[in-house]
């Protein structure tokens, strides 16, 4: 039994109860028939297995591929400045590509990822040893200073029954394409936070893969505030039953920015769980955000429970949000599965409530947006990072609404 659902919606919500089929009509606009199953897409370390994208492909149809040529080409790589902060016992080392594959690095799923691995000249391994309990977060700051193609491959291994939070911070100017391969050992608890605060002339393409072990818990939080083009694919597979995956995202697009987030949860083991929640705001002419959420429940994934949610808040005219939740089910023996998606403007009732209590309209709008994002940002769990990101969101709001009356964050 197979169920496939795709939906493009401005105001849509669907809860999966019975088998059926729904095909996104826009997926055939280009004349190209999409893959029958998300699992059918090409996965390979060979660049030659991925033709140059044209923008007509299902996986590239929202992306401005005409601006990404340097990141699709094989060749050399520039560099970013790395500033690591490693708790005791956590190590950072260079490895070759073959070792990365032996450690469990997943195969690339598009040309950008394949080129990134081919051009990176090996990989960097970040290792959290088994049984480690990291009270302080692992932090890696990657900064660019010029617009040149940079390629990277980071392999993150979290040993059995370890517990850690890893924060990846990206800033400066760069054209960066990267692959993050994460292997979460049995019983481990790992949170990965990736923050994009590039300059507006920067580009960042990313494939973030995770393999989640038996009874392990993995959380991935993506925060995209800066960059001319940011496209991030967050993928999860399971290496044993009972694994839990939570994919969270926050993005705020201004005029001219393209912020694209895609997630794929491949339930290939029984009794796993997954929760996907992304929230975005847009303001300014030609601001564009994309969220595509794919969930595949294979025949062997009995007893799983999954849900995905996307919410978008459009703050001004001229901005566009695309939201596509996809759910594919090959077994009826599951605990639950569903998805929801919505795009809209401010809630008039919320604004009225605040304004009736003496709050100005601009400050009321500011409070609504902060509350919209705060629940996800707070899940990062590192106060200094949470505070810095909420301040950055306040700065984004000031571009449209102006500063607060006292010139400080609300």
C-alpha positions in Angstrom: 0.0 0.0 0.0 1.4 3.4 -1.0 0.1 6.9 -0.2 1.6 10.0 -1.7 0.4 13.4 -0.8 1.8 16.8 -2.0 0.3 20.1 -1.4 1.1 23.7 -2.4 -1.0 25.9 -0.2 -1.6 29.4 1.0 -4.0 28.2 3.6 -3.9 24.4 3.8 -4.0 21.6 6.3 -4.2 17.9 5.9 -4.2 15.0 8.3 -3.5 11.6 6.8 -6.2 9.0 7.7 -6.8 6.7 4.7 -4.7 5.7 1.6 -5.1 7.9 -1.4 -3.1 9.8 -4.0 -2.7 13.5 -4.6 -0.2 14.9 -7.0 1.0 18.5 -6.9 -0.3 19.9 -10.3 2.6 22.4 -10.5 5.1 19.6 -10.5 4.2 18.8 -14.0 4.1 22.3 -15.4 7.6 21.9 -16.9 6.5 18.7 -18.7 8.9 16.6 -16.5 7.2 13.8 -14.6 8.5 13.8 -11.0 10.0 10.7 -9.4 7.3 8.1 -8.4 8.8 8.0 -5.0 11.1 10.3 -3.0 13.3 7.3 -2.5 13.8 7.0 -6.3 16.0 10.1 -6.6 19.6 9.7 -7.5 22.2 9.3 -4.7 25.8 9.1 -5.7 29.3 10.3 -4.9 30.0 10.7 -8.6 29.4 14.2 -10.0 28.8 12.8 -13.5 25.6 11.1 -12.2 24.0 14.5 -11.7 23.4 16.7 -14.8 23.7 20.4 -14.5 20.4 21.7 -13.1 18.2 23.7 -15.4 15.5 24.7 -13.0 12.9 22.4 -14.6 13.7 19.5 -12.3 11.4 18.9 -9.4 14.1 19.4 -6.8 15.4 22.7 -8.4 12.2 24.3 -9.7 12.1 27.0 -7.0 15.8 27.7 -6.9 17.5 30.5 -9.0 20.0 28.0 -10.6 21.2 30.6 -13.1 23.1 32.3 -10.2 24.8 29.1 -8.9 27.1 28.1 -11.8 30.4 28.3 -9.8 29.0 25.9 -7.2 28.1 23.3 -9.8 31.5 23.2 -11.4 34.4 20.8 -10.5 37.7 22.5 -9.6 39.6 24.0 -6.7 38.3 25.5 -3.5 38.9 28.7 -1.6 38.7 28.7 2.2 36.8 30.0 5.2 38.3 31.0 8.5 37.4 28.4 11.2 37.2 29.4 14.8 36.4 26.2 16.9 35.5 26.1 20.6 35.8 22.4 21.7 34.8 21.0 25.1 37.3 18.6 26.7 37.3 15.3 24.9 35.8 16.6 21.6 38.3 16.5 18.7 38.6 18.0 15.3 40.8 16.3 12.6 41.3 16.0 8.9 40.3 12.8 7.2 40.2 11.6 3.6 36.9 11.0 1.7 37.2 7.2 1.9 37.4 7.4 5.7 34.4 9.7 5.7 32.4 7.1 3.8 33.6 4.3 6.2 32.4 6.4 9.1 28.9 6.5 7.5 28.7 9.6 5.4 25.6 9.5 3.2 25.7 9.8 -0.5 25.0 13.2 -2.1 21.5 13.7 -3.4 22.1 16.6 -5.9 24.9 18.0 -8.0 25.8 20.7 -5.5 26.5 18.2 -2.8 28.4 15.8 -5.1 30.6 18.7 -6.3 31.1 19.9 -2.7 32.6 16.5 -1.7 34.6 16.1 -4.8 36.1 19.6 -4.5 36.7 19.6 -0.7 39.9 17.6 -0.9 38.9 15.4 2.0 36.8 16.0 5.0 37.0 17.3 8.6 35.9 15.0 11.4 34.3 16.4 14.5 34.1 13.6 17.0 32.2 13.4 20.3 33.3 10.2 22.0 31.0 7.6 23.4 29.5 8.3 26.9 30.7 11.9 26.7 28.3 14.4 28.4 29.2 17.9 27.1 27.9 20.5 29.4 29.2 23.3 27.2 28.2 23.5 23.5 30.7 22.7 20.7 31.0 25.8 18.6 32.4 26.2 15.1 32.4 29.7 13.5 33.0 29.7 9.7 33.7 33.2 8.3 34.2 34.3 4.7 36.1 37.3 3.5 35.6 37.2 -0.3 33.3 36.0 -3.0 35.0 32.8 -4.2 33.7 29.3 -4.4 34.4 27.3 -1.2 33.6 23.7 -0.7 33.5 21.7 2.5 32.6 18.3 4.0 32.2 18.0 7.8 31.7 14.6 9.3 30.1 14.7 12.8 30.2 11.5 14.8 28.4 11.3 18.2 29.4 8.1 20.0 27.0 5.7 21.8 25.1 7.3 24.8 26.9 10.7 24.3 25.1 14.0 24.8 26.1 17.3 23.1 25.0 20.4 21.4 26.9 21.5 18.3 26.5 25.1 16.9 27.7 26.0 13.4 27.8 29.7 12.8 28.3 31.2 9.3 29.0 34.8 8.6 30.9 37.1 6.3 31.0 36.9 2.5 31.3 33.7 0.6 30.0 31.4 -2.1 29.9 28.2 0.0 28.7 24.7 -0.8 28.9 22.1 2.0 27.9 18.7 3.2 27.4 17.8 6.8 27.4 14.1 7.5 26.2 13.3 11.0 26.2 9.8 12.6 24.3 9.6 15.9 25.3 6.5 17.8 22.8 4.2 19.7 21.3 6.0 22.7 23.0 9.3 21.9 21.4 12.7 22.3 22.6 15.3 19.8 21.5 18.8 18.9 22.9 20.5 15.8 22.3 24.2 15.3 23.2 25.9 12.0 23.0 29.7 11.8 23.3 31.6 8.5 24.1 35.3 9.0 26.0 35.9 5.7 26.1 39.2 3.9 23.5 39.8 1.3 25.9 39.0 -1.6 26.7 35.6 -0.3 25.5 32.1 -1.4 25.2 29.0 0.8 24.2 25.6 -0.5 24.0 22.8 2.1 23.2 19.1 2.4 22.9 18.1 6.1 22.5 14.3 6.5 21.9 12.4 9.7 21.8 8.7 10.4 20.1 8.1 13.8 21.0 5.1 15.8 18.8 2.8 17.9 16.9 4.7 20.6 18.9 7.9 19.8 17.6 11.4 19.7 18.7 13.9 17.0 17.6 17.5 16.8 18.5 19.8 13.9 17.8 23.6 14.1 18.3 25.8 11.1 18.3 29.6 11.4 18.7 31.5 8.2 18.7 35.3 8.4 21.4 36.4 6.0 22.6 35.5 2.6 21.5 36.4 -0.9 20.7 32.7 -1.6 20.6 30.0 1.1 19.4 26.5 0.2 19.6 23.9 2.9 18.6 20.2 2.6 18.2 18.5 6.0 17.9 14.7 5.6 17.3 11.9 8.2 17.5 8.2 8.1 17.5 5.6 10.9 20.1 2.9 11.7 17.9 1.2 14.3 14.4 1.1 15.8 13.2 3.6 18.3 15.1 6.6 16.9 13.7 10.1 17.3 14.4 13.1 14.9 13.3 16.7 15.3 13.9 19.1 12.5 13.2 22.8 13.3 13.8 25.9 11.3 13.5 29.7 11.4 14.0 32.0 8.4 13.5 35.7 7.8 13.8 37.0 4.2 14.3 40.6 3.2 14.0 42.2 -0.2 16.0 40.2 -2.8 16.8 37.3 -0.6 16.0 33.7 -1.5 15.9 31.4 1.5 15.1 27.7 0.8 14.8 24.9 3.2 14.1 21.3 2.4 13.7 18.3 4.7 13.5 14.6 4.0 12.7 12.1 6.8 13.2 8.5 5.6 11.4 6.3 8.1 13.2 3.0 7.2 13.1 1.4 10.7 10.2 0.5 13.0 9.0 2.5 16.0 10.7 5.7 15.1 9.4 9.2 15.6 9.9 12.5 13.7 8.7 16.1 14.1 9.4 18.8 11.5 8.5 22.4 12.2 9.7 25.4 10.2 8.6 29.0 10.5 9.4 31.9 8.2 8.7 35.6 7.8 9.1 37.7 4.7 9.3 41.4 4.0 10.3 43.5 1.0 9.9 43.4 -2.7 11.0 40.0 -4.3 11.7 38.4 -0.9 11.3 34.6 -1.5 11.2 31.7 0.8 10.7 28.0 0.0 10.0 25.1 2.3 9.6 21.6 1.0 9.1 18.8 3.5 9.2 15.2 2.4 8.4 12.2 4.7 8.7 8.6 3.4 7.3 5.8 5.6 8.6 2.5 4.2 6.8 -0.8 4.4 9.1 -1.9 7.2 8.6 1.2 9.3 5.8 -0.1 11.5 4.6 1.8 14.5 6.2 5.1 13.6 4.8 8.5 14.4 5.5 11.6 12.2 4.2 15.1 11.7 5.4 18.1 9.7 4.4 21.8 10.0 5.2 24.9 8.1 4.0 28.4 8.9 4.8 31.6 7.0 4.1 35.2 7.9 4.1 37.7 5.0 4.8 41.2 6.4 4.7 43.3 3.2 3.5 43.2 -0.4 5.8 41.8 -3.0 7.1 38.9 -1.0 6.4 35.2 -1.9 6.4 32.1 0.2 6.2 28.6 -1.4 5.3 25.7 1.0 5.1 22.1 -0.1 4.5 19.3 2.4 4.8 15.7 1.0 3.9 12.5 2.8 4.4 9.0 1.3 3.2 6.0 3.2 3.8 2.3 2.3 2.3 0.7 5.4 -0.9 1.2 7.3 0.6 -0.1 10.6 1.6 3.3 12.0 0.9 5.3 15.1 0.3 8.5 13.2 1.2 10.7 10.3 0.2 14.1 9.2 1.2 17.6 7.9 0.0 21.2 7.8 1.0 24.3 6.0 -0.2 27.9 6.1 0.9 31.3 4.7 -0.8 34.5 5.7 -0.5 38.0 7.1 -0.8 39.3 10.7 -3.6 38.0 12.9 -5.9 41.0 13.2 -7.2 39.7 16.5 -3.7 39.5 18.0 -3.0 43.1 16.8 -6.3 44.4 18.1 -5.7 42.8 21.5 -2.3 44.4 21.9 -3.3 47.8 20.5 -6.4 47.9 22.8 -4.0 47.8 25.7 -2.0 50.8 24.6 0.6 49.2 22.4 1.4 51.0 19.2 0.7 49.2 15.9 4.4 48.9 15.0 5.3 47.6 18.4 2.3 45.2 18.3 3.5 43.8 15.0 7.0 43.5 16.4 5.7 41.5 19.4 3.7 39.2 17.2 6.7 38.4 15.1 9.0 37.8 18.1 6.5 35.5 19.6 6.1 33.7 16.2 9.8 32.8 16.3 10.6 32.6 20.0 9.4 29.0 20.7 11.7 27.5 18.1 14.7 29.7 18.8 14.4 29.0 22.6 14.8 25.2 21.8 18.5 26.0 21.0 19.0 26.0 24.7 22.1 28.2 24.8 21.1 31.5 26.3 23.8 33.7 24.6 23.0 32.2 21.2 19.2 32.6 21.8 19.6 36.2 22.9 21.9 37.1 19.9 19.4 35.6 17.4 16.4 37.3 18.9 18.4 40.6 18.6 19.2 39.8 15.0 15.5 39.2 14.3 14.7 42.6 15.9 17.2 44.1 13.5 15.4 42.5 10.6 12.1 44.0 11.8 13.7 47.4 12.1 14.4 47.4 8.3 10.7 47.6 7.7 9.2 49.0 10.9 12.0 51.2 12.1 13.7 51.0 15.5 11.7 50.8 18.8 10.9 54.0 20.5 13.9 53.8 22.8 16.2 52.5 20.0 16.6 49.1 21.7 15.2 45.7 21.1 11.6 45.1 22.2 
